[in-house]
């Protein structure tokens, strides 16, 4: 079975292909008390068709990237139009450098992008940071440091996996975290063994650290790299390992950050501070006008 151009097809051992809809139509047209296709066969084909239509519906929901819709929403033109809209918005026809020169072939755009982010992400910080770190005040207790250095276990691996969104864009391996969550009973030992070997024994992440880099325009008509937001798509096992580390760090963050650092607070944004400051200023201006 395969998926081609939005429809599912069945292969008959290399003798040509016949869609399941055609199989079902042929079975129904020949259905009688002495038919070659018994009623059980028709029910079986109907069940297979429903399953494949459900898979196609899930595919278009994922392509549409619509998170606010919940269960039982059908595979309507809304999902198709939303998916096509994202494709049109995110497709990059050409790029321009700082001098206004246009690059429209794939190779030149790749070279321009790599050079831009190499310069952007490179650092000229001094090699010796001891004179800075020595002045940082220590806030962690010995108990907190012991908890950070404790060995990781399988329960932490499973907890981290089920905290990851099931249908976010996959990495180079092509798997969503939903696959790992659905079949965790089958792959638990192997995945946990690899993740714990990285976390507890310092094994290299080279095997799972391949990523896909995607540039998403911040608005319409963007043709300069300054207006493109890089998104890194990682493999699920890599996400699990990072999530486990983040969960352990959460236990001690309250001891090392200030209350006004809202970027570290769950479900908060850095921009929240700007909004709060604006509201305070607006309130003071209103009070001043009323003479209070």
Phi, psi and omega per residue, in radians:
X1 nan 2.533 3.131
X2 -2.600 3.020 -3.128
X3 -2.132 2.013 -3.093
X4 -2.321 2.116 3.029
X5 0.980 0.620 3.059
X6 1.507 0.091 3.116
X7 -2.351 2.570 -3.136
X8 -1.577 2.511 -3.134
X9 -2.344 2.730 3.077
X10 -1.978 2.522 3.112
X11 -1.878 2.335 -3.136
X12 -1.758 1.123 3.069
X13 0.998 0.610 3.092
X14 1.476 0.096 -3.111
X15 -1.659 0.339 -3.079
X16 1.973 3.088 -3.091
X17 -2.241 2.593 -3.131
X18 -2.468 2.199 -3.133
X19 -1.209 2.736 -3.131
X20 -1.169 -0.484 3.077
X21 -1.126 -0.754 3.106
X22 -1.130 -0.689 3.085
X23 -1.052 -0.765 -3.112
X24 -1.173 -0.729 3.104
X25 -1.068 -0.730 -3.133
X26 -1.163 -0.660 3.138
X27 -1.179 -0.736 -3.128
X28 -1.179 -0.692 -3.118
X29 -1.151 -0.469 3.134
X30 -1.715 0.129 -3.047
X31 -1.315 2.165 3.042
X32 -2.815 -3.119 -3.092
X33 -1.173 -0.361 3.096
X34 -2.115 0.469 -3.057
X35 -1.240 2.746 3.054
X36 -1.272 -0.397 3.136
X37 -1.868 1.810 3.118
X38 -1.192 2.857 -3.094
X39 -1.064 -0.537 3.117
X40 -1.112 -0.602 3.127
X41 -1.191 -0.676 3.100
X42 -1.112 -0.764 3.115
X43 -1.089 -0.668 3.135
X44 -1.127 -0.775 3.119
X45 -1.136 -0.664 3.115
X46 -1.102 -0.722 3.117
X47 -1.122 -0.730 3.117
X48 -1.118 -0.688 3.126
X49 -1.112 -0.762 3.141
X50 -1.088 -0.699 3.133
X51 -1.136 -0.715 -3.104
X52 -1.269 -0.606 3.057
X53 -1.140 -0.621 3.101
X54 -1.160 -0.676 3.096
X55 -1.126 -0.712 3.117
X56 -1.125 -0.660 3.110
X57 -1.104 -0.755 3.118
X58 -1.102 -0.709 3.128
X59 -1.028 -0.823 -3.107
X60 -1.215 -0.543 3.046
X61 -1.105 -0.727 3.134
X62 -1.184 -0.698 3.104
X63 -1.137 -0.577 -3.120
X64 -1.280 -0.347 3.135
X65 0.980 0.675 3.121
X66 -1.715 1.959 -3.049
X67 -1.653 -0.373 -3.024
X68 -1.455 -0.270 3.084
X69 -1.342 2.427 -3.075
X70 -1.820 -2.849 -3.035
X71 -1.155 2.746 3.028
X72 1.324 0.107 3.020
X73 -1.324 2.278 -3.003
X74 -1.453 2.974 -3.088
X75 -1.444 1.367 -3.058
X76 -1.683 3.101 3.100
X77 -1.133 -0.302 3.122
X78 -1.045 -0.804 -3.132
X79 -1.137 -0.714 -3.131
X80 -1.126 -0.779 -3.114
X81 -1.196 -0.642 3.114
X82 -1.149 -0.769 3.119
X83 -1.091 -0.747 3.134
X84 -1.164 -0.599 3.114
X85 -1.123 -0.767 3.122
X86 -1.100 -0.680 3.121
X87 -1.081 -0.766 -3.133
X88 -1.167 -0.721 -3.110
X89 -1.171 -0.659 -3.021
X90 -1.615 -0.073 -3.129
X91 -1.382 2.223 -3.089
X92 -1.770 1.976 -3.137
X93 -1.423 -0.696 -3.138
X94 -2.753 2.879 3.115
X95 -2.283 2.717 3.094
X96 -2.158 2.504 3.077
X97 -1.573 -3.029 -3.090
X98 -1.138 -0.401 3.138
X99 -1.571 0.022 3.136
X100 1.515 0.066 3.130
X101 -1.266 2.403 -3.059
X102 -1.703 2.365 3.067
X103 -2.135 2.111 -3.073
X104 -2.163 -0.004 3.054
X105 -1.758 2.726 -2.990
X106 -1.048 -0.794 -3.066
X107 -1.127 -0.794 -3.120
X108 -1.172 -0.622 3.103
X109 -1.179 -0.645 3.082
X110 -1.106 -0.808 -3.135
X111 -1.102 -0.725 3.119
X112 -1.090 -0.738 -3.122
X113 -1.157 -0.786 -3.140
X114 -1.080 -0.785 -3.141
X115 -1.100 -0.711 -3.107
X116 -1.092 -0.844 -3.076
X117 -1.333 -0.434 3.018
X118 -1.102 -0.763 3.110
X119 -1.207 -0.678 -3.086
X120 -1.190 -0.702 -3.029
X121 -1.673 -0.076 3.111
X122 -1.285 2.687 -3.072
X123 -2.178 2.500 3.064
X124 -1.993 0.425 -3.135
X125 -1.168 2.595 3.128
X126 -1.118 2.611 -3.115
X127 -1.184 -0.647 -3.096
X128 -1.668 1.906 -3.129
X129 -1.831 0.154 -3.045
X130 -1.098 -0.618 -3.122
X131 -1.172 -0.349 3.082
X132 -1.580 -0.858 -3.093
X133 -1.138 -0.479 -3.130
X134 -1.178 -0.358 -3.141
X135 -1.656 -0.035 3.113
X136 -1.389 2.177 -3.108
X137 -1.282 2.381 -3.139
X138 -1.465 2.306 -3.115
X139 -2.045 -0.291 -3.065
X140 -1.398 2.367 3.037
X141 -1.375 2.931 3.113
X142 -1.117 -0.607 3.108
X143 -1.114 -0.723 3.123
X144 -1.151 -0.711 3.125
X145 -1.158 -0.626 3.096
X146 -1.140 -0.650 3.138
X147 -1.187 -0.605 3.112
X148 -1.215 -0.532 -3.092
X149 -1.596 -0.028 -3.129
X150 -1.187 2.675 -3.141
X151 -1.175 2.498 3.077
X152 -1.425 2.776 -3.121
X153 -2.369 3.048 -3.065
X154 -1.154 -0.555 3.138
X155 -1.107 -0.648 3.115
X156 -1.193 -0.590 3.103
X157 -1.137 -0.831 -3.126
X158 -1.129 -0.727 3.126
X159 -1.044 -0.762 -3.138
X160 -1.129 -0.721 -3.135
X161 -1.035 -0.817 -3.064
X162 -1.379 -0.019 3.000
X163 -1.566 -0.227 -3.126
X164 -1.438 2.421 3.120
X165 -1.040 2.307 -3.000
X166 -1.193 -0.473 -2.994
X167 -2.199 0.483 3.025
X168 -1.183 2.811 -3.084
X169 -0.970 2.319 -3.080
X170 -1.364 2.901 3.080
X171 -1.577 -2.798 -3.100
X172 -1.074 -0.451 -3.136
X173 -1.315 -0.221 3.072
X174 1.419 0.040 -3.093
X175 -1.728 2.394 2.938
X176 -1.435 2.803 3.055
X177 -1.150 -0.353 3.095
X178 -1.035 -0.653 3.114
X179 -1.054 -0.810 3.141
X180 -1.141 -0.649 -3.122
X181 -1.221 -0.704 -3.121
X182 -1.219 -0.637 -3.050
X183 -1.946 0.522 -3.098
X184 -1.074 -0.596 3.141
X185 -1.083 -0.504 -3.098
X186 -1.537 -0.579 -3.020
X187 -1.909 0.061 -3.049
X188 -0.972 -0.851 -3.049
X189 -1.119 -0.797 -3.075
X190 -1.196 -0.769 -3.135
X191 -1.166 -0.766 -3.133
X192 -1.114 -0.696 3.133
X193 -1.067 -0.780 -3.141
X194 -1.165 -0.819 -3.099
X195 -1.095 -0.729 -3.137
X196 -1.213 -0.535 3.086
X197 -1.178 -0.540 3.072
X198 -1.304 -0.799 -3.039
X199 -1.295 -0.697 -3.036
X200 -1.720 -0.468 -3.038
X201 -2.005 -0.091 3.096
X202 1.353 0.457 3.112
X203 -1.116 2.579 -3.115
X204 -1.165 2.508 3.097
X205 -1.567 0.141 -3.029
X206 -0.992 -0.617 -3.069
X207 -1.186 -0.449 -3.062
X208 -2.143 0.132 -3.027
X209 -1.651 0.233 3.025
X210 -1.288 2.452 -3.117
X211 -2.368 2.716 2.978
X212 -1.803 2.247 3.116
X213 -1.783 2.204 -3.110
X214 -2.151 2.347 3.113
X215 -1.755 2.093 -3.115
X216 -1.899 2.125 3.116
X217 -1.096 2.424 3.127
X218 -1.385 -0.179 3.117
X219 -2.901 -2.997 -3.139
X220 -1.458 2.557 3.080
X221 1.217 0.516 3.133
X222 -1.552 2.185 3.137
X223 -2.299 0.161 3.085
X224 -2.043 2.565 -3.061
X225 -1.133 -0.371 3.076
X226 -1.141 -0.439 -3.131
X227 -1.684 0.190 3.134
X228 -1.944 2.300 -3.130
X229 -1.733 2.086 3.137
X230 -1.331 2.312 3.061
X231 -2.058 2.237 -3.117
X232 -1.795 2.108 -3.135
X233 -1.752 1.981 -3.052
X234 -1.812 2.783 3.012
X235 -1.198 2.672 -3.044
X236 -1.107 -0.704 -3.126
X237 -1.076 -0.679 3.081
X238 -1.097 -0.756 3.119
X239 -1.066 -0.684 3.140
X240 -1.070 -0.812 -3.110
X241 -1.084 -0.785 3.131
X242 -1.136 -0.682 -3.139
X243 -1.146 -0.653 3.098
X244 -1.084 -0.774 3.113
X245 -1.119 -0.712 3.141
X246 -1.131 -0.694 3.125
X247 -1.089 -0.670 3.136
X248 -1.250 -0.642 3.118
X249 -1.172 -0.533 3.137
X250 -1.016 -0.503 -3.075
X251 -1.197 -0.381 -3.082
X252 -2.069 0.002 -3.084
X253 -1.076 -0.597 -3.122
X254 -1.081 -0.397 -3.116
X255 -1.537 -0.204 -3.021
X256 -2.151 -0.064 3.109
X257 -2.144 2.766 3.124
X258 -1.488 2.805 -3.129
X259 -1.134 -0.478 -3.092
X260 -1.514 0.039 3.095
X261 -1.547 1.328 -2.999
X262 -1.198 -0.295 3.141
X263 -1.124 -0.363 -3.136
X264 -1.653 -0.056 -3.135
X265 -1.571 2.372 -3.106
X266 -1.033 2.360 3.101
X267 1.132 0.456 3.055
X268 -2.077 2.791 3.114
X269 -2.143 2.718 3.075
X270 -1.055 -0.600 -3.123
X271 -1.182 -0.250 3.117
X272 -1.066 -0.617 3.110
X273 -1.090 -0.672 3.130
X274 -1.132 -0.723 -3.135
X275 -1.137 -0.754 3.133
X276 -1.103 -0.754 3.132
X277 -1.102 -0.700 3.117
X278 -1.115 -0.736 -3.140
X279 -1.134 -0.669 3.090
X280 -1.115 -0.780 3.136
X281 -1.103 -0.751 3.118
X282 -1.070 -0.701 3.133
X283 -1.156 -0.711 3.133
X284 -1.150 -0.669 3.121
X285 -1.123 -0.721 3.140
X286 -1.145 -0.697 3.127
X287 -1.163 -0.653 3.127
X288 -1.134 -0.683 3.132
X289 -1.170 -0.562 3.133
X290 -1.474 -0.050 3.109
X291 1.348 0.375 -3.141
X292 -1.537 nan nan
